[in-house]
Amino acid sequence: VAAAADSVAANVAVAAAAANVAVVVAAAADAVAIVAAVADSAAVAAAATVNSVDLFEVIGKRHSYRGEYRSDPVPREHLRQIVQAGIQAPSGCNAQTTSFIIVDDPALVEKVREVVTRPFLAGVPAFIVCVIDSREVYRNCSFAAEDCAAATENMLLAITALGYASVWLDGVLRTQKIKESLSTLLGIPAGREIRILLPIGLPASPTTPQKERMPFEQRAWFNRYGV
C-alpha cells in the first residue's frame, strides 16, 4: 500500500511538473505574440507618420506653374494615377458628377493649345479636362462645382507628388467662348460642361516656391470667428 501511495505521489508530481511546463510554454507564446503585436503597431505607426509627412510636404510644394514645359511625354501610367486620384475625391451624395478627358495625342494637344492661347502652354505634352454634370442631387442643389474642385485638388497633389507641374485653369475658359470651342473639339455632350483644364508636364524652368500664405491666426480660429 505504501509503495502504491508513493507511486501515485510520484505520478502526481510528474503531472504537476508537466503542467507547469505547459503553463510556462503558453506564457512564453503569449509573450512572443504580445511583442509581435507591439512591433506591428509600431511599424504601422511609423508608416503612418512617414506617409503623413510626405502628404504635408506635397501640400507645401504644390504651386501654380506658369513656366515653360518640357516636351517629354507623360506616361499613361502616371496620367491614370493622377486621374484616379481625382476619381477618389469626395462628391456630394457620392453623385460623382465630375468626369475626365485625358488629352495626350500630340495632334490633339496642339489643337487644344490653339484654342487656349497661353504662351506658357507651348510644349506641354498633356492635358486633363474636367467635365461637370450640374444635375441636382440633393434638395434641388447641385454640387458640381464643389465636386470638381475636390477632384482637381487631389489631382494637383498627385501631379506634384509625381514630379510634374501644372496650373488650375478656369477663368480663361469662360472668355472668348473658349469653353465652347473645347467642347466641340472634344465631343462634350449636351448637359455636360468643361469647368477646369489642367496642363501636365515636366517643368522646363525652375519651379518657384508656393506663394506666401497669410498666417494661421489671420484665417483660422478655434470655436468662434475672429477670436
BADOVO-745620 format. One record per residue (C-alpha): x negated, y negated, z negated. Coordinates in pm, whole numbers, plus 50000, padded with zeros to 5 digits. Example, Ala and Ser with C-alpha at 12.3 -4.5 7.8 and 13.67 -1.06 7.14 Angstrom:
<sites>
<site><x>48770</x><y>50450</y><z>49220</z></site>
<site><x>48633</x><y>50106</y><z>49286</z></site>
</sites>
This chain:
<sites>
<site><x>50000</x><y>50000</y><z>50000</z></site>
<site><x>49722</x><y>49762</y><z>49904</z></site>
<site><x>49544</x><y>49840</y><z>50232</z></site>
<site><x>49863</x><y>49774</y><z>50426</z></site>
<site><x>49910</x><y>49443</y><z>50244</z></site>
<site><x>49554</x><y>49344</y><z>50328</z></site>
<site><x>49612</x><y>49434</y><z>50692</z></site>
<site><x>49928</x><y>49222</y><z>50705</z></site>
<site><x>49748</x><y>48932</y><z>50541</z></site>
<site><x>49466</x><y>48959</y><z>50791</z></site>
<site><x>49710</x><y>48960</y><z>51080</z></site>
<site><x>49888</x><y>48657</y><z>50940</z></site>
<site><x>49558</x><y>48474</y><z>50908</z></site>
<site><x>49467</x><y>48557</y><z>51270</z></site>
<site><x>49807</x><y>48440</y><z>51389</z></site>
<site><x>49773</x><y>48119</y><z>51192</z></site>
<site><x>49431</x><y>48057</y><z>51338</z></site>
<site><x>49563</x><y>48121</y><z>51688</z></site>
<site><x>49850</x><y>47883</y><z>51624</z></site>
<site><x>49608</x><y>47618</y><z>51503</z></site>
<site><x>49401</x><y>47662</y><z>51817</z></site>
<site><x>49714</x><y>47625</y><z>52028</z></site>
<site><x>49806</x><y>47307</y><z>51842</z></site>
<site><x>49457</x><y>47168</y><z>51891</z></site>
<site><x>49464</x><y>47254</y><z>52263</z></site>
<site><x>49807</x><y>47096</y><z>52302</z></site>
<site><x>49691</x><y>46785</y><z>52118</z></site>
<site><x>49385</x><y>46763</y><z>52340</z></site>
<site><x>49603</x><y>46797</y><z>52651</z></site>
<site><x>49830</x><y>46520</y><z>52523</z></site>
<site><x>49530</x><y>46301</y><z>52457</z></site>
<site><x>49399</x><y>46359</y><z>52811</z></site>
<site><x>49743</x><y>46273</y><z>52952</z></site>
<site><x>49757</x><y>45953</y><z>52747</z></site>
<site><x>49410</x><y>45849</y><z>52864</z></site>
<site><x>49510</x><y>45921</y><z>53224</z></site>
<site><x>49828</x><y>45718</y><z>53186</z></site>
<site><x>49637</x><y>45426</y><z>53035</z></site>
<site><x>49384</x><y>45444</y><z>53318</z></site>
<site><x>49664</x><y>45446</y><z>53576</z></site>
<site><x>49831</x><y>45148</y><z>53410</z></site>
<site><x>49503</x><y>44960</y><z>53404</z></site>
<site><x>49445</x><y>45038</y><z>53772</z></site>
<site><x>49795</x><y>44918</y><z>53864</z></site>
<site><x>49747</x><y>44600</y><z>53661</z></site>
<site><x>49410</x><y>44536</y><z>53823</z></site>
<site><x>49552</x><y>44591</y><z>54171</z></site>
<site><x>49843</x><y>44359</y><z>54095</z></site>
<site><x>49600</x><y>44094</y><z>53973</z></site>
<site><x>49387</x><y>44119</y><z>54286</z></site>
<site><x>49693</x><y>44106</y><z>54511</z></site>
<site><x>49831</x><y>43806</y><z>54323</z></site>
<site><x>49502</x><y>43622</y><z>54358</z></site>
<site><x>49494</x><y>43697</y><z>54729</z></site>
<site><x>49851</x><y>43571</y><z>54772</z></site>
<site><x>49785</x><y>43243</y><z>54594</z></site>
<site><x>49464</x><y>43192</y><z>54788</z></site>
<site><x>49655</x><y>43232</y><z>55114</z></site>
<site><x>49922</x><y>42988</y><z>54996</z></site>
<site><x>49647</x><y>42736</y><z>54918</z></site>
<site><x>49475</x><y>42785</y><z>55255</z></site>
<site><x>49782</x><y>42761</y><z>55477</z></site>
<site><x>49795</x><y>42433</y><z>55665</z></site>
<site><x>49941</x><y>42287</y><z>55984</z></site>
<site><x>49674</x><y>42328</y><z>56252</z></site>
<site><x>49684</x><y>42085</y><z>56544</z></site>
<site><x>49339</x><y>42151</y><z>56685</z></site>
<site><x>49244</x><y>42346</y><z>56997</z></site>
<site><x>49287</x><y>42722</y><z>57015</z></site>
<site><x>49056</x><y>42987</y><z>57149</z></site>
<site><x>49198</x><y>43185</y><z>57439</z></site>
<site><x>49126</x><y>43524</y><z>57279</z></site>
<site><x>49447</x><y>43729</y><z>57293</z></site>
<site><x>49617</x><y>43813</y><z>56964</z></site>
<site><x>49651</x><y>44194</y><z>56933</z></site>
<site><x>50009</x><y>44313</y><z>56939</z></site>
<site><x>49944</x><y>44498</y><z>56615</z></site>
<site><x>49885</x><y>44164</y><z>56447</z></site>
<site><x>50182</x><y>44000</y><z>56618</z></site>
<site><x>50403</x><y>44282</y><z>56493</z></site>
<site><x>50265</x><y>44244</y><z>56139</z></site>
<site><x>50335</x><y>43871</y><z>56144</z></site>
<site><x>50691</x><y>43906</y><z>56272</z></site>
<site><x>50757</x><y>44194</y><z>56032</z></site>
<site><x>50673</x><y>43952</y><z>55750</z></site>
<site><x>50942</x><y>43722</y><z>55890</z></site>
<site><x>51190</x><y>44007</y><z>55917</z></site>
<site><x>51133</x><y>44090</y><z>55549</z></site>
<site><x>51217</x><y>43738</y><z>55432</z></site>
<site><x>51536</x><y>43686</y><z>55232</z></site>
<site><x>51852</x><y>43568</y><z>55405</z></site>
<site><x>52190</x><y>43451</y><z>55280</z></site>
<site><x>52416</x><y>43751</y><z>55214</z></site>
<site><x>52143</x><y>43956</y><z>55384</z></site>
<site><x>52302</x><y>43849</y><z>55713</z></site>
<site><x>51955</x><y>43839</y><z>55879</z></site>
<site><x>52055</x><y>43559</y><z>56114</z></site>
<site><x>51705</x><y>43491</y><z>56249</z></site>
<site><x>51565</x><y>43685</y><z>56543</z></site>
<site><x>51228</x><y>43652</y><z>56711</z></site>
<site><x>51079</x><y>43642</y><z>57059</z></site>
<site><x>50707</x><y>43713</y><z>57079</z></site>
<site><x>50557</x><y>43549</y><z>57386</z></site>
<site><x>50216</x><y>43693</y><z>57474</z></site>
<site><x>50235</x><y>43738</y><z>57851</z></site>
<site><x>49979</x><y>43484</y><z>57983</z></site>
<site><x>50203</x><y>43364</y><z>58267</z></site>
<site><x>50498</x><y>43310</y><z>58032</z></site>
<site><x>50275</x><y>43147</y><z>57770</z></site>
<site><x>50169</x><y>42897</y><z>58034</z></site>
<site><x>50534</x><y>42823</y><z>58120</z></site>
<site><x>50611</x><y>42761</y><z>57752</z></site>
<site><x>50316</x><y>42519</y><z>57737</z></site>
<site><x>50455</x><y>42340</y><z>58043</z></site>
<site><x>50785</x><y>42287</y><z>57860</z></site>
<site><x>50635</x><y>42193</y><z>57523</z></site>
<site><x>50374</x><y>41946</y><z>57641</z></site>
<site><x>50147</x><y>41901</y><z>57342</z></site>
<site><x>49772</x><y>41871</y><z>57409</z></site>
<site><x>49671</x><y>42093</y><z>57118</z></site>
<site><x>49864</x><y>42386</y><z>57267</z></site>
<site><x>49616</x><y>42418</y><z>57552</z></site>
<site><x>49452</x><y>42758</y><z>57528</z></site>
<site><x>49693</x><y>42902</y><z>57270</z></site>
<site><x>49740</x><y>43270</y><z>57360</z></site>
<site><x>50077</x><y>43346</y><z>57198</z></site>
<site><x>50396</x><y>43201</y><z>57057</z></site>
<site><x>50664</x><y>43323</y><z>56821</z></site>
<site><x>51006</x><y>43177</y><z>56896</z></site>
<site><x>51256</x><y>43179</y><z>56610</z></site>
<site><x>51617</x><y>43209</y><z>56724</z></site>
<site><x>51908</x><y>43147</y><z>56488</z></site>
<site><x>52267</x><y>43261</y><z>56474</z></site>
<site><x>52466</x><y>42989</y><z>56295</z></site>
<site><x>52771</x><y>43202</y><z>56220</z></site>
<site><x>52941</x><y>43154</y><z>55884</z></site>
<site><x>52852</x><y>43428</y><z>55641</z></site>
<site><x>52989</x><y>43311</y><z>55306</z></site>
<site><x>53294</x><y>43093</y><z>55235</z></site>
<site><x>53271</x><y>42901</y><z>55562</z></site>
<site><x>52897</x><y>42844</y><z>55509</z></site>
<site><x>52612</x><y>42922</y><z>55745</z></site>
<site><x>52264</x><y>42976</y><z>55604</z></site>
<site><x>52090</x><y>42996</y><z>55941</z></site>
<site><x>51854</x><y>42706</y><z>55871</z></site>
<site><x>51757</x><y>42843</y><z>55530</z></site>
<site><x>51713</x><y>43195</y><z>55666</z></site>
<site><x>51491</x><y>43072</y><z>55947</z></site>
<site><x>51282</x><y>42857</y><z>55711</z></site>
<site><x>51221</x><y>43151</y><z>55478</z></site>
<site><x>51118</x><y>43375</y><z>55769</z></site>
<site><x>50890</x><y>43105</y><z>55907</z></site>
<site><x>50706</x><y>43055</y><z>55579</z></site>
<site><x>50650</x><y>43429</y><z>55547</z></site>
<site><x>50505</x><y>43437</y><z>55897</z></site>
<site><x>50283</x><y>43134</y><z>55836</z></site>
<site><x>50135</x><y>43306</y><z>55532</z></site>
<site><x>50081</x><y>43625</y><z>55732</z></site>
<site><x>49916</x><y>43423</y><z>56010</z></site>
<site><x>49682</x><y>43264</y><z>55757</z></site>
<site><x>49604</x><y>43597</y><z>55589</z></site>
<site><x>49502</x><y>43748</y><z>55925</z></site>
<site><x>49268</x><y>43458</y><z>56003</z></site>
<site><x>49477</x><y>43284</y><z>56269</z></site>
<site><x>49603</x><y>42927</y><z>56290</z></site>
<site><x>49948</x><y>42785</y><z>56358</z></site>
<site><x>50179</x><y>42490</y><z>56306</z></site>
<site><x>50554</x><y>42477</y><z>56243</z></site>
<site><x>50709</x><y>42308</y><z>56550</z></site>
<site><x>51070</x><y>42200</y><z>56507</z></site>
<site><x>51131</x><y>41831</y><z>56569</z></site>
<site><x>50965</x><y>41834</y><z>56911</z></site>
<site><x>51213</x><y>42096</y><z>57026</z></site>
<site><x>51502</x><y>41858</y><z>56962</z></site>
<site><x>51377</x><y>41592</y><z>57206</z></site>
<site><x>51397</x><y>41568</y><z>57585</z></site>
<site><x>51610</x><y>41884</y><z>57598</z></site>
<site><x>51301</x><y>42094</y><z>57531</z></site>
<site><x>51501</x><y>42346</y><z>57329</z></site>
<site><x>51747</x><y>42388</y><z>57613</z></site>
<site><x>51467</x><y>42436</y><z>57868</z></site>
<site><x>51302</x><y>42701</y><z>57649</z></site>
<site><x>51637</x><y>42875</y><z>57603</z></site>
<site><x>51680</x><y>42903</y><z>57979</z></site>
<site><x>51322</x><y>43023</y><z>58024</z></site>
<site><x>51355</x><y>43294</y><z>57758</z></site>
<site><x>51711</x><y>43406</y><z>57830</z></site>
<site><x>51863</x><y>43300</y><z>57497</z></site>
<site><x>52233</x><y>43400</y><z>57496</z></site>
<site><x>52522</x><y>43169</y><z>57418</z></site>
<site><x>52582</x><y>43134</y><z>57045</z></site>
<site><x>52212</x><y>43153</y><z>56966</z></site>
<site><x>51972</x><y>42860</y><z>56926</z></site>
<site><x>51596</x><y>42819</y><z>56925</z></site>
<site><x>51504</x><y>42649</y><z>56599</z></site>
<site><x>51129</x><y>42689</y><z>56542</z></site>
<site><x>50828</x><y>42757</y><z>56763</z></site>
<site><x>50501</x><y>42891</y><z>56619</z></site>
<site><x>50185</x><y>42885</y><z>56832</z></site>
<site><x>49936</x><y>43152</y><z>56723</z></site>
<site><x>49569</x><y>43194</y><z>56793</z></site>
<site><x>49218</x><y>43170</y><z>56661</z></site>
<site><x>49118</x><y>42811</y><z>56588</z></site>
<site><x>48855</x><y>42667</y><z>56821</z></site>
<site><x>48795</x><y>42370</y><z>56591</z></site>
<site><x>48701</x><y>42386</y><z>56224</z></site>
<site><x>49011</x><y>42419</y><z>56012</z></site>
<site><x>49081</x><y>42144</y><z>55764</z></site>
<site><x>49185</x><y>42190</y><z>55402</z></site>
<site><x>49552</x><y>42174</y><z>55315</z></site>
<site><x>49661</x><y>41814</y><z>55276</z></site>
<site><x>49671</x><y>41692</y><z>54920</z></site>
<site><x>49995</x><y>41754</y><z>54736</z></site>
<site><x>50146</x><y>41539</y><z>54464</z></site>
<site><x>50065</x><y>41658</y><z>54111</z></site>
<site><x>50288</x><y>41919</y><z>53949</z></site>
<site><x>50409</x><y>41663</y><z>53692</z></site>
<site><x>50548</x><y>41437</y><z>53965</z></site>
<site><x>50752</x><y>41708</y><z>54133</z></site>
<site><x>50842</x><y>41966</y><z>53870</z></site>
<site><x>50969</x><y>41966</y><z>53513</z></site>
<site><x>51091</x><y>42218</y><z>53259</z></site>
<site><x>51459</x><y>42217</y><z>53163</z></site>
<site><x>51550</x><y>41861</y><z>53272</z></site>
<site><x>51481</x><y>41636</y><z>53571</z></site>
<site><x>51202</x><y>41386</y><z>53520</z></site>
<site><x>51125</x><y>41483</y><z>53160</z></site>
</sites>
